[in-house]
């Protein structure tokens, strides 16, 4: 048995398909099949049942999956611990973040990190906070840039900053000249809701007892901003996500007087996993970048 066999086994179990597992690992389907066959022969058990194009774990396969995952995690941590003996951080850093966070908040952190630690390869997994936390728990990520709080026992967080969430309208909107607005004043306008995010959770909570007319549901901050800017509806936006449009006169942001809305963001990691020097260095650089406790302009 070797680590390559375990990696192939774990990927086939995860994807339920030999060809896709091979594609993920850069191997041909026959090569994956050979590794699994050798593993089954060495263990003396059948690990998969094949039904059509999909494969399913047998009971021995289920038992092995847990052990194989632990073995690969130990190998990964041991290799990173060896890399951490080098004078400067090296290796591979896998970080989860929303696409908007990458565009508006983390780009300067990435640039500074790569300039200082050019031997570290960075991979970014883009998704929402709930999915990022799930990937952390699956041990697929080293760090996650997430909305706080994260109430999961195995996850530790490093708070970085807070910022307001404002009502976003187009410049010709009847409320555009207001310094602040109330919940009652904005209820009756057409709304654009994001499909899934902490902002969506805030909107659902905000209007739980006072339903509003949702004219559109969209994915992606850029799309939402474009549609607000041509007068198709209003929405809530984090201040950092719309600063360029506000400066250009394409959008207006209006604080909500009651309740005041804000979000807190930070970095999350597993408390029961080895935290590499690369991950530690990224945390320290992010803390320095966001040191004022608010999103940099």
GIGILIN-V301343 format. One record per residue. N is the residue number from 1. RES is the residue in one small letter. PHI is phi in whole degrees, 0 to 359 (999 if undefined). BURIAL is + if it has 9 or more other C-alpha atoms within 8 Angstrom, else -. Layout:
BEGIN
n:N res:RES phi:PHI burial:BURIAL
n:N res:RES phi:PHI burial:BURIAL
END
This chain:
BEGIN
n:1 res:x phi:999 burial:-
n:2 res:x phi:218 burial:-
n:3 res:x phi:295 burial:-
n:4 res:x phi:297 burial:-
n:5 res:x phi:296 burial:+
n:6 res:x phi:296 burial:+
n:7 res:x phi:298 burial:+
n:8 res:x phi:297 burial:+
n:9 res:x phi:300 burial:+
n:10 res:x phi:296 burial:+
n:11 res:x phi:291 burial:+
n:12 res:x phi:297 burial:+
n:13 res:x phi:296 burial:+
n:14 res:x phi:287 burial:-
n:15 res:x phi:265 burial:+
n:16 res:x phi:56 burial:+
n:17 res:x phi:200 burial:+
n:18 res:x phi:291 burial:+
n:19 res:x phi:295 burial:+
n:20 res:x phi:293 burial:+
n:21 res:x phi:297 burial:+
n:22 res:x phi:297 burial:+
n:23 res:x phi:299 burial:+
n:24 res:x phi:295 burial:-
n:25 res:x phi:263 burial:-
n:26 res:x phi:75 burial:-
n:27 res:x phi:238 burial:+
n:28 res:x phi:282 burial:+
n:29 res:x phi:298 burial:+
n:30 res:x phi:298 burial:-
n:31 res:x phi:295 burial:+
n:32 res:x phi:297 burial:+
n:33 res:x phi:300 burial:+
n:34 res:x phi:296 burial:-
n:35 res:x phi:297 burial:+
n:36 res:x phi:294 burial:+
n:37 res:x phi:297 burial:-
n:38 res:x phi:296 burial:-
n:39 res:x phi:295 burial:+
n:40 res:x phi:297 burial:+
n:41 res:x phi:294 burial:-
n:42 res:x phi:293 burial:-
n:43 res:x phi:275 burial:-
n:44 res:x phi:75 burial:-
n:45 res:x phi:222 burial:-
n:46 res:x phi:270 burial:+
n:47 res:x phi:263 burial:+
n:48 res:x phi:226 burial:+
n:49 res:x phi:255 burial:+
n:50 res:x phi:255 burial:-
n:51 res:x phi:233 burial:-
n:52 res:x phi:65 burial:-
n:53 res:x phi:271 burial:-
n:54 res:x phi:257 burial:-
n:55 res:x phi:238 burial:+
n:56 res:x phi:229 burial:+
n:57 res:x phi:292 burial:+
n:58 res:x phi:281 burial:+
n:59 res:x phi:299 burial:-
n:60 res:x phi:300 burial:+
n:61 res:x phi:296 burial:+
n:62 res:x phi:299 burial:+
n:63 res:x phi:295 burial:-
n:64 res:x phi:292 burial:-
n:65 res:x phi:302 burial:+
n:66 res:x phi:298 burial:-
n:67 res:x phi:292 burial:-
n:68 res:x phi:297 burial:+
n:69 res:x phi:300 burial:+
n:70 res:x phi:295 burial:-
n:71 res:x phi:297 burial:-
n:72 res:x phi:293 burial:+
n:73 res:x phi:296 burial:-
n:74 res:x phi:297 burial:-
n:75 res:x phi:298 burial:-
n:76 res:x phi:299 burial:-
n:77 res:x phi:292 burial:+
n:78 res:x phi:294 burial:-
n:79 res:x phi:297 burial:-
n:80 res:x phi:292 burial:+
n:81 res:x phi:298 burial:+
n:82 res:x phi:292 burial:-
n:83 res:x phi:298 burial:+
n:84 res:x phi:289 burial:+
n:85 res:x phi:281 burial:-
n:86 res:x phi:291 burial:-
n:87 res:x phi:301 burial:-
n:88 res:x phi:233 burial:-
n:89 res:x phi:304 burial:+
n:90 res:x phi:213 burial:+
n:91 res:x phi:103 burial:+
n:92 res:x phi:232 burial:+
n:93 res:x phi:248 burial:+
n:94 res:x phi:250 burial:+
n:95 res:x phi:235 burial:+
n:96 res:x phi:259 burial:+
n:97 res:x phi:198 burial:+
n:98 res:x phi:287 burial:+
n:99 res:x phi:298 burial:+
n:100 res:x phi:296 burial:+
n:101 res:x phi:298 burial:+
n:102 res:x phi:297 burial:+
n:103 res:x phi:288 burial:-
n:104 res:x phi:250 burial:+
n:105 res:x phi:237 burial:+
n:106 res:x phi:260 burial:+
n:107 res:x phi:301 burial:+
n:108 res:x phi:287 burial:-
n:109 res:x phi:294 burial:+
n:110 res:x phi:301 burial:-
n:111 res:x phi:297 burial:-
n:112 res:x phi:294 burial:+
n:113 res:x phi:294 burial:+
n:114 res:x phi:294 burial:+
n:115 res:x phi:294 burial:-
n:116 res:x phi:273 burial:-
n:117 res:x phi:237 burial:+
n:118 res:x phi:288 burial:-
n:119 res:x phi:274 burial:-
n:120 res:x phi:265 burial:+
n:121 res:x phi:274 burial:+
n:122 res:x phi:249 burial:-
n:123 res:x phi:241 burial:-
n:124 res:x phi:250 burial:-
n:125 res:x phi:263 burial:+
n:126 res:x phi:262 burial:-
n:127 res:x phi:190 burial:+
n:128 res:x phi:276 burial:+
n:129 res:x phi:306 burial:+
n:130 res:x phi:300 burial:-
n:131 res:x phi:289 burial:-
n:132 res:x phi:295 burial:+
n:133 res:x phi:298 burial:+
n:134 res:x phi:300 burial:-
n:135 res:x phi:293 burial:+
n:136 res:x phi:298 burial:+
n:137 res:x phi:294 burial:+
n:138 res:x phi:278 burial:-
n:139 res:x phi:65 burial:-
n:140 res:x phi:266 burial:-
n:141 res:x phi:232 burial:+
n:142 res:x phi:271 burial:+
n:143 res:x phi:221 burial:+
n:144 res:x phi:226 burial:+
n:145 res:x phi:267 burial:+
n:146 res:x phi:227 burial:+
n:147 res:x phi:282 burial:+
n:148 res:x phi:257 burial:+
n:149 res:x phi:276 burial:-
n:150 res:x phi:242 burial:-
n:151 res:x phi:264 burial:-
n:152 res:x phi:231 burial:-
n:153 res:x phi:301 burial:-
n:154 res:x phi:278 burial:-
n:155 res:x phi:250 burial:+
n:156 res:x phi:256 burial:+
n:157 res:x phi:230 burial:+
n:158 res:x phi:241 burial:-
n:159 res:x phi:298 burial:+
n:160 res:x phi:245 burial:+
n:161 res:x phi:195 burial:+
n:162 res:x phi:242 burial:+
n:163 res:x phi:209 burial:+
n:164 res:x phi:289 burial:+
n:165 res:x phi:247 burial:+
n:166 res:x phi:246 burial:+
n:167 res:x phi:280 burial:+
n:168 res:x phi:255 burial:+
n:169 res:x phi:225 burial:+
n:170 res:x phi:278 burial:+
n:171 res:x phi:300 burial:+
n:172 res:x phi:266 burial:-
n:173 res:x phi:292 burial:-
n:174 res:x phi:304 burial:-
n:175 res:x phi:265 burial:-
n:176 res:x phi:299 burial:+
n:177 res:x phi:271 burial:-
n:178 res:x phi:284 burial:-
n:179 res:x phi:277 burial:-
n:180 res:x phi:199 burial:-
n:181 res:x phi:222 burial:+
n:182 res:x phi:260 burial:+
n:183 res:x phi:299 burial:+
n:184 res:x phi:296 burial:-
n:185 res:x phi:290 burial:-
n:186 res:x phi:262 burial:-
n:187 res:x phi:300 burial:+
n:188 res:x phi:269 burial:-
n:189 res:x phi:269 burial:+
n:190 res:x phi:296 burial:+
n:191 res:x phi:245 burial:+
n:192 res:x phi:250 burial:+
n:193 res:x phi:254 burial:+
n:194 res:x phi:290 burial:+
n:195 res:x phi:289 burial:-
n:196 res:x phi:201 burial:+
n:197 res:x phi:181 burial:+
n:198 res:x phi:295 burial:-
n:199 res:x phi:296 burial:+
n:200 res:x phi:297 burial:+
n:201 res:x phi:299 burial:+
n:202 res:x phi:295 burial:-
n:203 res:x phi:295 burial:+
n:204 res:x phi:299 burial:-
n:205 res:x phi:291 burial:-
n:206 res:x phi:298 burial:-
n:207 res:x phi:252 burial:+
n:208 res:x phi:302 burial:-
n:209 res:x phi:259 burial:-
n:210 res:x phi:223 burial:-
n:211 res:x phi:303 burial:-
n:212 res:x phi:240 burial:+
n:213 res:x phi:274 burial:+
n:214 res:x phi:269 burial:+
n:215 res:x phi:275 burial:-
n:216 res:x phi:209 burial:-
n:217 res:x phi:240 burial:+
n:218 res:x phi:229 burial:+
n:219 res:x phi:257 burial:+
n:220 res:x phi:97 burial:+
n:221 res:x phi:297 burial:+
n:222 res:x phi:300 burial:-
n:223 res:x phi:295 burial:+
n:224 res:x phi:300 burial:+
n:225 res:x phi:297 burial:+
n:226 res:x phi:299 burial:-
n:227 res:x phi:288 burial:+
n:228 res:x phi:297 burial:+
n:229 res:x phi:295 burial:+
n:230 res:x phi:253 burial:-
n:231 res:x phi:82 burial:+
n:232 res:x phi:275 burial:+
n:233 res:x phi:164 burial:+
n:234 res:x phi:242 burial:+
n:235 res:x phi:201 burial:+
n:236 res:x phi:257 burial:+
n:237 res:x phi:224 burial:+
n:238 res:x phi:295 burial:+
n:239 res:x phi:301 burial:+
n:240 res:x phi:293 burial:+
n:241 res:x phi:285 burial:+
n:242 res:x phi:239 burial:+
n:243 res:x phi:299 burial:+
n:244 res:x phi:294 burial:-
n:245 res:x phi:292 burial:+
n:246 res:x phi:295 burial:+
n:247 res:x phi:297 burial:-
n:248 res:x phi:276 burial:-
n:249 res:x phi:77 burial:-
n:250 res:x phi:269 burial:+
n:251 res:x phi:221 burial:+
n:252 res:x phi:238 burial:+
n:253 res:x phi:251 burial:+
n:254 res:x phi:236 burial:+
n:255 res:x phi:297 burial:+
n:256 res:x phi:273 burial:+
n:257 res:x phi:288 burial:+
n:258 res:x phi:202 burial:-
n:259 res:x phi:278 burial:-
n:260 res:x phi:287 burial:-
n:261 res:x phi:248 burial:-
n:262 res:x phi:208 burial:+
n:263 res:x phi:227 burial:+
n:264 res:x phi:241 burial:+
n:265 res:x phi:237 burial:+
n:266 res:x phi:192 burial:+
n:267 res:x phi:257 burial:+
n:268 res:x phi:238 burial:+
n:269 res:x phi:206 burial:+
n:270 res:x phi:284 burial:+
n:271 res:x phi:284 burial:-
n:272 res:x phi:257 burial:-
n:273 res:x phi:236 burial:-
n:274 res:x phi:295 burial:-
n:275 res:x phi:260 burial:-
n:276 res:x phi:295 burial:+
n:277 res:x phi:298 burial:+
n:278 res:x phi:298 burial:+
n:279 res:x phi:294 burial:+
n:280 res:x phi:298 burial:+
n:281 res:x phi:295 burial:+
n:282 res:x phi:295 burial:+
n:283 res:x phi:300 burial:+
n:284 res:x phi:296 burial:-
n:285 res:x phi:292 burial:+
n:286 res:x phi:295 burial:+
n:287 res:x phi:299 burial:+
n:288 res:x phi:293 burial:-
n:289 res:x phi:295 burial:-
n:290 res:x phi:261 burial:+
n:291 res:x phi:300 burial:+
n:292 res:x phi:281 burial:-
n:293 res:x phi:84 burial:-
n:294 res:x phi:223 burial:+
n:295 res:x phi:293 burial:+
n:296 res:x phi:297 burial:-
n:297 res:x phi:288 burial:-
END
